[in-house]
Structure formats: structure tokens, C-alpha cells
Amino acid sequence: MAEITNALTGSPPTSTERSRWIALVVLCAGALMIILDMTIVNVALPSIQRDLHFTQSNLAWVVNAYLITFGGLLLLAGRLGDLVGRRKLFLAGLAVFVAASALCGAAQSETVLIVARFIQGVGGAMASAVILGMIVTMFPEPAEQAKAIGVFSFVAAAGASIGLLLGGVITQAINWHWIFFVNLPIGIATGLLAVRLVSSDEGLGLKAGADVLGAVLVTGALMLGVYTIVKTQNYGWGSVHTLGLGTIAIALLAGFILRELRAENPLMPLRIFRSRNVSGANLVQMLFIAGMFGMFFLGSLFMQRVLGYSALQIGLAFLPVALLIAAFSLGLSARLNVRFGPRAVLLPGLALGVAGLALLSQAPVNASYLGNLLPSMILVGAGAGLSFPALMTLAMSGADPTDAGLASGLVNTTQQVGGALGLAVLATLATSHTSTLLHEGRATASAVTSGYHFAWAIGTGLLVAALAAAVTVLRPADTSATIAEVQIEELGTEPAAYQEAA
């Protein structure tokens, strides 16, 4: 561990510094476990369907149940972390997640598995919503914070592709039950180490922001919004079901905003959006992930249905993405962010992502891995490795220390809502385009591939929109400034802690 610490800090660590970096590894281990569960299930779905006798429509709930509760509760969980203490909420979330994982692994019916996945999403939201806030608090110095965020960004960005690989290995080597059981020792060890290594924080107290009505409104809006998005694959975008529920979700969100403007102790202080970089980074991240989701999800289906890859081969095919994200996030991106600023690093990262997804949209029916898929993997891996640390740095740069949990929850919320939106939009468009071509008499393989091409082209457009938003909305930040100085520059006001110190 000392060698890892030296590599991260660039100098022999003191005892306190070593403890902080070990604590970072512990927090990232918890985050990785939760992130893996979003994709590790995908390659096991055929085995789950066969063993538990799922119908095709009900099988989607193995993924959607987790996504709805996870995405819907992140913002609320982030604020609760600020109020009751982030370590307390992290440990409570781990406990719920581990217990739900045990229930998932032991499930012998589709009802039990779906209910357990809902509970897993609750625990995942509780634990992951506060991790980034704890990291920012532990590493207030800009250079160290950039390195720490780089490590966390690797976990967040590479977790999806690692999950595909591990899902294939575990499902083929043992059985699908163990993709859930493996969480038990990891979660328990993470919790025990967190109690010992992660500093406790008192929180502001529930009276400082117990906005019950705001919590109900925003949680209802997010959960109903995510549910509406994922069900468009069944009902379509123009259906009464989609438009009706979508209208209700928007009304709930509008009610939440009005509530926050008037509440004495709001759940989400809207001052956080006064920072162009905080607002812009979350917008860019939502667009970026919405577009990128098509590569992982639809790319897996393309390899399986068109190219005939096994679950393990699909996981190995995505391995270059994870390796490149690691290579960039675990050092290079942090140094570039400090040297040139996160905005200057983000722009070429987004451009690489655009090029990678555009190239994938040209892959033929008889695509070879080395000639057609690997170049896309390389471009996307490098682009994500540059983009995610920069985005997270920008998204946290304008948050007051007392709102770090809220800002962390907001970052995770935009990730999950972006992923849900991307999955629903791109999968629906791919299916619709494929059906049209099949009715026209096109061969199955050709029609399916064209459907994926169409969806990837739309995904490329979303990444172009993310790049345009980054150019027009974000502005350079002084990475040599302290956190308080960044807050003064972004918000135009001095945080209370900084005023007292002055």
C-alpha cells in the first residue's frame, strides 16, 4: 500500500497522508462494488431468465428495479449525508446493499429477485451519493484533490466495462447467483475498514435541512421520470402512458423548485447552481453518459447477436476501455488538470469520445475486432479517461463544504439519469429502426446492425452536444487556487468557513 501511496502523492507519505490515501482506496472499493452491479447483471440475464422462468418483459425489471431506486434517491441521499453525517450514511448504505445482495443471490423466484434489486438500489444510492463529498473533504488541497478525483473517476468510468468482464467470468465459471454473493465479503470488509479509516463527521443536523415536502417532491419526480424513460421501450415515446407520466414528473419537479425557493431550510439550496461550472459540468456529464451508454449496452448486444461473441468474449472486448481509463485517470489526467485546468483537458477528451462512437457506427455486419472494434475502444477509453476526472473536478469546484454531499449526490444523479435516458432513447430507436427494415425485407443481421448504427449515430450527436455545451458554458478554473478561492471565483461570495478564517 505504501508503494501505491507514493505513486499517487509523488513523495514519501506521512502517517496521516497514508491513512487518507488508504481511506480513499476503501471508499473507491465500495463505489466499485456498487457501480459493478449496474452492468455485471447484463451478461447473466439469459441464465437468470432460464433458471427463474422470467418472461421477456419481466426480465427487464432485473435491471430497471435497481436503476429506478438508485437514480431516484441519489439527490435525497446526498443531502441526508450533509445533515446526519456522510460516514454514517455510507455505512448504513453498505449494510442495506450487502443484505439486499444476499437476498438477490438466494432468490429462487422472479418476485424475490426484483424486490431485492429495488432494495439494492436504495442501499447503493445511500452509499454512493456521499463518496465524492467525502473525498473532496479529505483532500482540500487542489493538486491532491485532482489525484484523488482521478482515482475515483477511474472507478466510476471503468466500472461498467469491468462489470461486463466479471459478469461473464463468474456466470460461466460458477453461476449467476455469485454475481451477487461476491458483494458480501467485499461489502463487509469495506464497512469494517471504513469504520477504522474514514473520519467521522457530525453533519449539520436534521433541523438544518429537514425539508420533508421537498424530499417527497424531488424523489417522486426523479423516480417517476426514470420509470417513464425505461418504460418507453414498451409503450413508445408518444403514448398516453409516457406523456401522462412524463407530465406528472415534470410537474413534481417544478413543484420541488418552487418549494426550494421558498423553504427556510431547503433540501437542495439552489445557490449551488449559481456556479456556471457546477451547472455546466452536470449538463455535459448527462449528455456524455447518455451517448456513451449506447456503446456499452448496444455494443454488447451487437457482439452477441451479430458477431456471436460469448459472455466472456464480450467482457474481454471491452477490457481496453477499462485499461485506458485506468491509464489516464490514475495519474495523467490529474497532472493535466492541475497544469492546464479541467476545462482544457475535458474538450479533447470529449472530442475523442465523439470520434470513437462515430467510428463504431460504421462497423459492418462481419466486423473484425482488431480492424473495426478495437480502434473505437481505444478512442472511447482515452476520451473517458480524460473527461470524467475533469467533469467531476468542475462539478465539485463551486460547492460550499457544507453542501459537498449534495453536490456529490447531484453528480451521481446526472450520471444515472443520463444513463437511463441514453439506454431508453438509444435502445428504442435501434429496435424501431430494425423493425422498419425487417418489414421492408432486409436480412435479419443487416437490419439489426443498421439499427445499432442508427442508435450510435444519435449517441454521437449527444456527445457533440456535450462538447458544444462544454465550449459555451464552462469556463477555465484556476487549479492553483484553494477550494475557498475557487468558491469565491465561481459563486461570487465567500463561504462562512473562509470568512471566519479571514
C-alpha positions in Angstrom: 0.0 0.0 0.0 2.9 2.3 0.7 4.0 2.0 -2.9 0.5 2.9 -4.1 0.6 5.9 -1.9 4.0 7.0 -3.1 2.8 6.7 -6.7 -0.2 8.8 -6.0 1.4 11.6 -4.0 4.9 11.6 -5.6 6.7 11.8 -2.2 7.2 9.7 0.9 3.9 9.8 2.8 3.4 10.8 6.4 1.2 8.6 8.7 -1.7 11.0 8.2 -1.3 11.1 4.5 -1.0 7.3 4.3 -4.3 7.0 6.2 -6.1 9.4 3.9 -5.0 7.6 0.7 -5.9 4.2 2.2 -9.3 5.6 3.2 -9.6 6.7 -0.5 -9.0 3.1 -1.6 -11.6 1.9 0.8 -14.2 4.4 -0.4 -13.4 3.5 -4.0 -13.8 -0.2 -3.3 -17.3 0.5 -2.0 -18.1 2.6 -5.1 -16.7 0.0 -7.4 -18.9 -2.7 -5.8 -22.0 -0.6 -6.3 -21.1 0.5 -9.9 -20.3 -3.0 -11.0 -23.9 -4.1 -10.1 -25.2 -1.8 -12.8 -23.6 -3.9 -15.6 -22.5 -7.2 -14.1 -26.1 -8.4 -14.4 -26.4 -7.8 -18.1 -24.4 -10.8 -19.3 -26.1 -13.0 -16.7 -29.6 -12.2 -17.9 -30.1 -15.2 -20.2 -29.1 -17.5 -17.3 -31.4 -15.7 -14.9 -34.3 -15.9 -17.3 -33.8 -19.6 -17.8 -33.4 -20.5 -14.1 -36.2 -18.3 -12.7 -38.6 -18.6 -15.7 -38.8 -14.9 -16.4 -40.8 -13.6 -19.3 -39.0 -11.3 -21.7 -40.9 -8.2 -20.4 -40.4 -9.0 -16.7 -36.7 -9.7 -17.3 -36.0 -6.0 -17.9 -37.0 -5.3 -14.3 -33.9 -7.1 -13.1 -32.0 -4.0 -14.4 -34.8 -1.4 -14.1 -35.6 -2.1 -10.5 -32.1 -1.2 -9.5 -31.9 1.8 -11.8 -35.1 3.4 -10.7 -34.4 3.4 -6.9 -30.7 4.2 -7.4 -31.3 7.2 -9.7 -34.3 8.4 -7.9 -32.8 8.5 -4.4 -29.3 9.8 -5.1 -30.1 13.5 -4.6 -32.0 12.9 -1.4 -29.3 10.6 -0.1 -26.6 13.2 -0.8 -28.4 15.8 1.2 -29.1 13.4 4.1 -25.3 12.8 4.2 -24.8 16.5 4.8 -27.4 16.5 7.6 -26.7 13.3 9.5 -23.1 12.7 8.6 -21.6 11.3 5.4 -19.8 8.4 7.0 -23.0 7.3 8.9 -25.0 7.3 5.7 -22.2 5.5 3.8 -22.0 2.7 6.3 -25.8 2.4 6.5 -26.0 2.2 2.7 -23.3 -0.5 2.6 -25.3 -2.5 5.2 -28.5 -2.3 3.1 -26.7 -3.1 -0.1 -24.9 -6.2 1.3 -28.1 -7.5 2.8 -30.0 -7.0 -0.5 -27.1 -8.7 -2.4 -27.5 -11.8 -0.2 -31.2 -11.8 -0.9 -30.6 -11.4 -4.7 -28.1 -14.3 -4.7 -30.5 -16.6 -2.7 -33.6 -15.7 -4.9 -35.5 -18.6 -6.3 -38.3 -16.6 -7.9 -38.6 -13.6 -10.1 -40.6 -11.7 -7.5 -37.9 -12.1 -4.8 -35.2 -11.1 -7.2 -37.0 -7.9 -8.4 -37.8 -6.8 -4.8 -34.2 -7.4 -3.7 -33.0 -5.4 -6.7 -35.2 -2.5 -5.6 -33.7 -2.7 -2.1 -30.2 -2.9 -3.6 -30.8 0.4 -5.4 -31.8 2.0 -2.1 -28.5 0.9 -0.4 -26.4 1.8 -3.5 -27.9 5.3 -3.6 -27.2 5.9 0.2 -23.6 4.7 0.0 -22.5 6.2 -3.4 -24.2 9.6 -3.1 -21.8 10.8 -0.4 -18.5 9.2 -1.5 -17.4 12.1 -3.7 -18.3 14.6 -1.0 -16.1 12.7 1.5 -13.2 12.6 -1.0 -13.4 16.4 -1.5 -13.4 16.9 2.2 -10.5 14.6 2.8 -8.3 16.2 0.1 -8.9 20.0 0.2 -5.5 20.9 -1.5 -6.1 21.2 -5.2 -3.2 19.0 -6.5 -4.1 16.2 -4.1 -7.8 16.6 -4.8 -7.2 16.2 -8.5 -5.3 13.0 -8.0 -7.9 11.6 -5.6 -10.8 12.5 -8.0 -8.8 10.8 -10.8 -8.8 7.6 -8.8 -12.5 7.9 -8.1 -13.2 8.8 -11.8 -11.4 5.6 -12.9 -13.6 3.5 -10.6 -16.8 5.3 -11.8 -15.9 5.2 -15.5 -14.2 1.8 -15.8 -16.7 0.1 -13.5 -19.2 -0.6 -16.4 -16.7 -2.4 -18.6 -15.1 -4.3 -15.6 -18.7 -5.4 -14.7 -19.2 -6.9 -18.1 -16.0 -8.8 -17.8 -16.6 -10.1 -14.3 -20.2 -10.9 -15.1 -19.1 -13.2 -18.0 -16.3 -14.8 -15.9 -18.5 -15.5 -12.8 -21.5 -16.7 -14.8 -19.5 -19.1 -16.9 -17.2 -20.3 -14.2 -19.8 -20.8 -11.4 -23.4 -19.5 -11.8 -25.3 -16.2 -11.8 -26.1 -16.3 -8.1 -22.4 -15.5 -7.4 -22.5 -12.2 -9.2 -24.5 -11.1 -6.1 -22.8 -13.2 -3.4 -19.4 -11.8 -4.3 -20.6 -8.5 -2.8 -20.9 -9.9 0.7 -17.2 -10.3 1.6 -16.3 -7.1 -0.3 -19.0 -5.0 1.4 -18.3 -6.3 4.9 -14.6 -5.7 4.5 -15.2 -2.2 3.1 -17.5 -1.4 6.0 -15.1 -2.6 8.7 -12.2 -0.7 7.1 -14.3 2.5 6.7 -15.2 2.4 10.4 -11.5 2.4 11.2 -10.0 4.6 8.5 -12.7 7.1 7.4 -13.0 10.1 9.7 -16.4 10.6 11.3 -18.3 13.9 10.5 -21.1 15.2 12.7 -23.3 16.6 9.9 -25.5 19.7 10.1 -28.3 18.0 12.0 -31.8 17.2 10.6 -33.2 20.5 11.8 -30.7 22.3 9.5 -32.4 21.0 6.4 -35.2 18.5 7.1 -37.3 19.6 4.1 -39.8 16.7 4.1 -42.0 18.1 1.4 -39.0 18.9 -0.9 -37.7 15.4 -0.4 -41.0 13.9 -1.4 -41.3 16.1 -4.5 -37.8 15.6 -5.9 -37.7 11.8 -5.1 -41.1 11.3 -6.7 -40.1 13.4 -9.7 -36.8 11.5 -10.3 -38.2 8.0 -9.7 -41.3 8.6 -11.8 -39.1 10.3 -14.5 -36.7 7.4 -14.6 -39.5 4.9 -14.6 -41.2 6.7 -17.5 -38.0 6.7 -19.5 -37.2 3.0 -19.1 -40.8 2.0 -20.0 -40.8 3.8 -23.3 -39.4 0.6 -24.8 -42.8 -0.9 -24.0 -45.2 2.0 -24.7 -43.3 4.3 -27.1 -42.5 8.0 -26.7 -45.8 9.4 -28.0 -48.1 7.1 -26.0 -50.6 8.3 -23.4 -48.7 6.4 -20.7 -45.4 8.1 -21.5 -46.8 11.6 -22.0 -49.1 11.4 -18.9 -46.4 10.1 -16.5 -43.8 12.4 -18.0 -46.1 15.4 -17.4 -46.6 14.4 -13.8 -42.9 14.0 -13.3 -42.2 17.5 -14.8 -45.0 18.9 -12.6 -43.4 17.3 -9.5 -40.0 18.7 -10.4 -41.5 22.2 -10.9 -43.2 21.9 -7.6 -39.8 21.0 -6.0 -38.1 24.0 -7.5 -40.8 26.4 -6.2 -40.6 24.7 -2.8 -36.8 25.2 -2.6 -37.2 28.9 -3.5 -39.5 29.4 -0.5 -38.3 26.9 2.1 -36.4 28.2 5.1 -34.1 25.1 5.2 -34.3 23.8 1.6 -33.3 20.2 0.8 -31.3 21.4 -2.2 -30.1 25.0 -1.8 -30.4 26.4 -5.3 -27.3 28.6 -4.8 -25.3 25.6 -5.9 -26.5 26.3 -9.5 -25.1 29.8 -9.4 -21.8 28.3 -10.4 -21.6 28.0 -14.2 -19.1 25.2 -13.9 -21.2 23.2 -11.5 -24.3 23.5 -13.6 -22.5 23.2 -16.9 -20.4 20.1 -15.8 -23.6 18.3 -14.7 -25.3 19.1 -18.1 -22.2 18.0 -20.0 -21.9 14.8 -18.0 -25.6 13.9 -18.5 -25.2 14.3 -22.3 -21.9 12.5 -22.4 -23.1 9.4 -20.4 -26.4 9.3 -22.4 -24.4 9.0 -25.6 -21.8 6.6 -24.2 -24.3 4.2 -22.7 -25.1 3.1 -26.3 -21.6 1.8 -26.7 -21.7 -0.5 -23.7 -25.3 -1.7 -23.8 -25.8 -1.9 -27.6 -22.2 -2.8 -28.2 -22.7 -5.9 -26.0 -25.9 -6.8 -28.0 -24.1 -6.3 -31.3 -21.2 -8.6 -30.3 -23.6 -11.2 -29.0 -26.4 -11.2 -31.6 -24.5 -10.3 -34.8 -20.9 -11.4 -34.2 -21.7 -14.4 -32.0 -19.4 -13.5 -29.0 -19.8 -15.3 -25.7 -20.3 -13.5 -22.4 -16.6 -13.8 -21.6 -15.6 -12.6 -25.0 -17.8 -9.6 -24.7 -16.2 -8.7 -21.4 -12.7 -9.1 -22.8 -13.6 -7.0 -25.8 -14.4 -4.0 -23.5 -11.2 -4.5 -21.4 -9.1 -2.0 -23.4 -11.7 0.7 -22.4 -11.1 -0.1 -18.7 -7.3 -0.2 -19.1 -7.1 3.1 -20.9 -9.4 4.8 -18.4 -7.1 3.5 -15.7 -4.0 4.7 -17.5 -5.4 8.2 -17.9 -7.4 8.6 -14.6 -4.8 7.2 -12.2 -2.2 9.9 -12.9 -2.1 11.6 -16.2 -5.5 13.3 -16.1 -4.8 14.6 -12.6 -1.5 16.2 -13.7 -3.1 17.6 -16.8 -6.0 19.1 -14.8 -3.6 20.8 -12.4 -1.3 22.0 -15.2 -3.8 23.2 -17.8 -7.2 23.3 -16.0 -10.0 20.8 -16.2 -11.8 22.6 -19.0 -8.8 22.4 -21.3 -8.5 18.7 -20.6 -12.2 18.0 -21.0 -12.6 19.3 -24.5 -10.1 17.0 -26.3 -11.5 14.1 -24.1 -15.0 14.7 -25.4 -13.7 15.0 -29.0 -12.0 11.6 -28.7 -15.3 10.2 -27.5 -17.1 11.6 -30.5 -14.6 10.1 -32.8 -14.8 6.7 -31.1 -18.6 6.4 -31.2 -18.7 7.8 -34.8 -16.3 5.1 -35.9 -18.3 2.4 -34.1 -21.4 3.4 -36.1 -19.6 2.3 -39.3 -18.8 -1.3 -38.1 -20.0 -3.8 -40.7 -22.1 -7.0 -40.2 -18.9 -9.1 -40.4 -16.8 -6.7 -38.3 -13.4 -7.9 -37.1 -12.4 -7.0 -33.6 -8.9 -5.7 -34.4 -9.9 -3.8 -37.6 -13.3 -2.4 -36.6 -14.0 -2.5 -32.8 -10.6 -2.0 -31.2 -10.0 1.4 -32.6 -13.3 2.6 -31.2 -12.5 1.1 -27.8 -9.1 2.9 -27.8 -10.7 6.3 -28.7 -13.5 6.0 -26.2 -11.3 4.7 -23.4 -8.8 7.6 -23.8 -11.7 10.1 -24.1 -13.5 8.9 -21.0 -10.2 8.7 -19.1 -9.6 12.4 -19.8 -13.2 13.6 -19.5 -14.5 12.1 -16.2 -11.9 13.4 -13.8 -12.2 16.9 -15.4 -16.0 16.8 -15.2 -16.0 15.7 -11.5 -13.5 18.4 -10.6 -15.6 21.1 -12.3 -18.9 19.7 -10.8 -17.5 19.9 -7.3 -15.5 23.1 -7.7 -18.2 25.5 -6.7 -19.9 23.6 -3.9 -19.7 25.0 -0.4 -18.1 22.5 2.1 -21.4 22.1 3.8 -23.0 21.2 0.5 -20.4 18.7 -0.6 -22.7 15.7 -0.1 -25.4 17.5 -2.1 -23.0 18.2 -4.9 -21.8 14.6 -4.8 -25.3 13.3 -5.0 -26.1 15.7 -7.9 -23.1 14.4 -9.8 -24.2 10.8 -9.3 -27.8 11.7 -10.1 -26.9 13.2 -13.5 -24.9 10.1 -14.2 -27.8 7.8 -13.5 -30.5 9.9 -15.2 -28.2 10.3 -18.2 -27.6 6.6 -18.3 -31.3 5.8 -18.0 -32.2 8.4 -20.7 -29.5 7.1 -23.0 -30.5 3.5 -22.6 -34.2 4.2 -23.2 -33.7 6.5 -26.2 -31.0 4.6 -28.0 -32.4 1.1 -27.4 -35.9 2.3 -28.5 -34.5 3.9 -31.7 -32.4 0.8 -32.5 -35.4 -1.5 -32.1 -37.7 0.7 -34.1 -35.2 1.2 -37.0 -34.5 -2.6 -37.1 -38.3 -3.4 -37.2 -38.8 -1.0 -40.1 -36.0 -2.6 -42.1 -37.3 -6.1 -41.4 -40.7 -5.2 -42.6 -39.0 -3.9 -45.8 -37.5 -7.3 -46.3 -33.9 -6.6 -45.1 -31.9 -9.6 -43.9 -32.0 -10.0 -40.1 -28.3 -9.5 -39.4 -28.2 -6.4 -41.7 -31.4 -4.9 -40.2 -30.1 -5.4 -36.6 -26.8 -3.9 -37.4 -28.4 -0.9 -39.1 -30.5 -0.4 -36.0 -27.4 -0.3 -33.9 -25.7 2.1 -36.4 -28.7 4.5 -36.2 -28.6 4.5 -32.4 -24.8 5.0 -32.3 -25.2 7.9 -34.7 -27.7 9.5 -32.3 -25.3 8.8 -29.5 -22.6 10.6 -31.4 -24.9 13.6 -31.7 -25.4 13.6 -27.9 -21.6 13.7 -27.5 -21.4 16.6 -30.0 -24.0 18.4 -27.9 -21.9 17.7 -24.8 -18.8 19.2 -26.5 -20.8 22.3 -27.6 -22.1 22.8 -24.1 -18.6 22.5 -22.6 -17.3 25.1 -25.1 -20.1 27.6 -24.5 -21.0 27.1 -20.8 -17.8 26.1 -18.9 -15.0 28.4 -18.2 -11.4 27.9 -17.2 -10.7 27.5 -13.5 -7.6 28.4 -11.5 -6.4 25.0 -10.4 -3.7 26.5 -8.2 -6.4 28.2 -6.1 -7.6 26.8 -2.8 -11.1 25.4 -2.6 -12.3 28.6 -0.8 -10.8 30.7 -3.6 -12.5 28.7 -6.3 -15.8 29.1 -4.4 -15.3 32.9 -4.3 -14.5 33.0 -8.1 -17.4 30.8 -9.1 -20.1 31.9 -6.6 -19.1 35.5 -6.0 -19.4 35.0 -2.3 -17.1 33.9 0.5 -18.1 30.6 2.3 -18.8 31.1 6.0 -15.8 29.0 7.0 -13.5 31.1 4.8 -14.9 34.3 6.3 -14.3 33.1 9.8 -10.7 32.1 9.0 -10.1 35.5 7.4 
